[in-house]
Amino acid sequence: MSEDNITSKVTEKFIDLAKEFLGKLIMPAAEELGLLMQDPIKIWRFNRQVKMLNKTREICAKNNIKPKEIPIKLIVPLLDGASLEDDDFLLDKWATLLANLVDSKQNFENHVFPYLLGQISKKEFEALKIAIDFEISRKEILQGAIQDLETELREKENGLEHLTNQSDRSQEDDEQLTLLKGKVRNLKNRMIPHLEFRKAALYPLDNELNGVEIENLIRLGLAKMNSTAIPSEKEHNHWVITTAQSEYLRKDLREEYHLEPNITALGKLLIEACSEKE
């Protein structure tokens, strides 16, 4: 058998597997709809569809996903969008998106995801993923800092209560009481900016993207401009937790509003929908 015949047989096998997999997702069968064959002059698009479907089939097999049927108005734009994708990284995201959409254990049946994925570049997708990973790790650090402050505050308040209730306090005790009151006030001031801690966990997308790319994400609702009040130099002493942790708070201490593009809830949902479950 010639090398051309062997290649042809392998290609036909992959096509048959892709068509068989697609037939499980929609009714009537893919052959009757002509979804794969409706545009024979665009062989490249057809090959991208086949590659994406077989990648989805592999993801489903690896994760024990039993594919469910999904609406035609969802599968058609997804196939169409994947057929136009020339980047293999993003083609894998199309495959993962389809796997999550057909997973009966998940609730990702949303018609906006194919549209959104088709409107962004690899660079934009990766920037959104970086923002999510950063926020997760940053929140863990900041939450730990908040918990440390809460523990210290409780200890100081207990010491304050103990000294206050003493009937035979000495002058030294009174001085210690005054000192403790000052420490409690300081700790309470440092506990105020919980919202700022949350904002400090947001990753500015302009660290990764240029203005046009950011505008595209904002247009799609995947990013938004957040206005953050920056504390003054005078206020800063109440905002810093410790020297080691202060780097996690904002360092530009101007009294102004600073606009930063950050990922939205929709952006997080898109990345989740296009990511394999761990």
N, C-alpha and C positions, 0 to 999 in steps of 0.2 A: 504494500500500500504506500502510495507516495506521501511526502510530507504535507502537501496541500490537502490531500484527502483526510489525513489525520487531524489537521487543524480545523477543517470543516466539520468533522464529526464532533470534536470538542466544543466548537462554537454552537453547534446545533443542540448539544446536550445542555449547555448553560442557558440557551434560549428556552428550551423546553422546561427546565427547572424554574426559570423566572416566570414563565407563563402559567405553570402549574401553581406556583405560590400565589400569583395574582388572582388566579381563579378561586382561591380559598377566601379572598378578602371581599369580593364583590359578586353580586348576582345581577344579571346573567353572567355567563362565563366571559373571560377576557376576549376569547376568539370572536364571540358574537358582537362585542362592542368595537372590536378593531382598535383597541387602545394602543397596542404596540405597533400595529401595521398601518395606521391610517395615513402616515406620511412617509412612504417608502423612499423618497428622494433624499431624505435627511437620515442617512444611515448612522451618522455619528450620534444623533440624538437617540436613536433607537438603541445603540450600543450602551449609551450612558444609562438608559432606563434598565437594560438588562443587568448591567453591573450593579446598579443601586438595588434592584430587587433581590439579586443573589446575596448581596451584603446583608440586606434585611433578613433574608432567610437564615443566614449564618448566625446573626445576632439572636434571632428567635430560638434557634436550636441551642445555642450556648446558654441562654438564660431561661430555658424551659418555658418559653412563651407559646401559648396556644392561640394562634391568630383568630381574631373575631372578624366578622364582616364589618366594613365601614362604608358610609354613604358614597355614592358615585361623585357627588359634588366635593368630596374631600379627597378621594383618591386621584381624580383627574388632574386637578391643579398641582398635586404633589408630584405625579409622574411627569407632568409638563415642566414643572420647575426643575426637577432633577435632570431632565433631558437637556436643559440649557446650561447645566453646571459644568464648567471646564476645570474646576479645581478639585482634585481628589480628596483633599481634606474636607471640603464642604460637601462633596458627594457622600462621604461617610456620615455626615450630619443629617443629610436627607434620609439615608438608610436608617439611622438611629431614630429619627423622628417618626418614620413610618412604623418601625418596630414598637415604639411607645404608643402610637395611635391605635395599633391593632392589638395591644396587650389588654386582655379583658380585666386584668387586675389593676389597671390604671385608668385615670379619668382625664385623658389628654385629648379627647375628641373635640378639637377646636379648629375651626376653619381659617383662623387668622395665621396660624403658625406657618403653613406653606408660603403664604404671601410674604410674611416677615423674613423668613429665611432666604427667599429669593431676592430680597431687596438689600442684603448686606454682604460685605466682602469678608474674606478670611480674616483680615486685619481687624475689622470691626467686631466680628464674632469673638476673636481671641481677646480683645480688649474687654468685652463684656464678661468673659469667663475670668479674666484676671481680677476684675472688680468684685465679682462674687467671692472668689477664693480669698481675696484681701479682706473683705468685710467679715467673713467667717472667722479668720484667724485673729483679726484686730478686735472683734467683739469679745473673743475669749480672753484676750489680754486685758481689755478695758473692764470687763466684768469682774475679773480677778482683782483689779485695782479698786473697784467700787466695794467689793466684799471686804477687802483689807481695811478700807476706810470705815465701813460699817462696824467691823469688829473693834477697831480702835476707838470709835465713837462710843460704843456701848461700855467699854472699859473705863473711859474717862467719865462718862455719866454716872457709872456705878461708884467711882471714887468720889465724885462731886456729891452724890447723895449721902455717902457715908460721912463725909466731913460736915455736911450741912446739918445732919441729924445729931451731931455731937454737942452735948450741952456744956462740956467743960473744955472747949477749944482754947488752945494757947495762941499767942500772937503768931507763932510759927505756923500753927494750923490755919489761922486766918490768911496768912500769906500764901500758904499752899492752896487754900480754897480759891483765892483770887486768881492764882496761876492756872488752876484747873478750869475755872470759868472761862478764862481767855482761850485755853486750848479747846474747850468744847465749842465756843463760838467759831473758832478758826476751822474746826473740823466740819461744823454745820455749813459754813460758807463753802468749804471744799466739796461738800456733798450736793450742793445746789445744781451744778451743771450736768445732771444726768443726760439731758438732751444733747449737750455739747459732746459728751462721751459718745453718744450714738452717732452724731455727725462726724466725729473724728474717725469712725469706722468706715465712712464712705470713701471710696476710691475715686479721685478726680480722673475722668476719662481723657481729659486733655493731656494727661501724662503719656498717653499712648497714641492719640489720634489728632489729626489736624482739624481745622475749622469746618471744612466741608463734610468730613466724616462724622463729626459731632452733630452738625445740622441734620444729617441724614438720620441719625439715631433719634434725635429729638422729633423729627418729622414723623417717624414711625412709632413714637411713644415708648421707645426703648431706653431713652435717657431724658433727663430734665435738668434745668438749671436750678441749683439750690442756693439760696441766699443765707449766708452764715454770718452772724454778728461776731466780730473778733474782739476779745477782751482787751482793755487798755493795759498799759504797763503797770499801772497802779493796781489793777484788779488781778494781775497775773499771779501774784503770790498766793492768792486764794484758789487758783485753778490748778496749780502744780501739785501733784500727789507726792512724788518723791523725785529726787534727781534722776534716778534710773528710769522712772516711768514718764518723766515730763516730755520726753521725745515723742510720746504718743498723743500729745495735745498740740494744738496749733501754735506755731512759733511766730507767725507774723502778727504782731501785737498792735496793729493800727486800729484806730477807732473808726471802722468803716464796714460796709457790707461787701463781702467777697463772693462773687458768683463762681460756682463750680459745676460742671456737667457731671451728673452721677447717674448710675443705672436705676431704672424704675422697677416696679413690681412686675410689669409686663416683660421687661428685659430679662429678669430672673426666671420667669416662667418659660420664656423661649429657650434659654440655655438649658434649663432642666429638661424640657421636652426633647432636646437634641442631644442629651447625654445618656449614656448607658447607666443603668442602676447598679450600684456597687453591692 
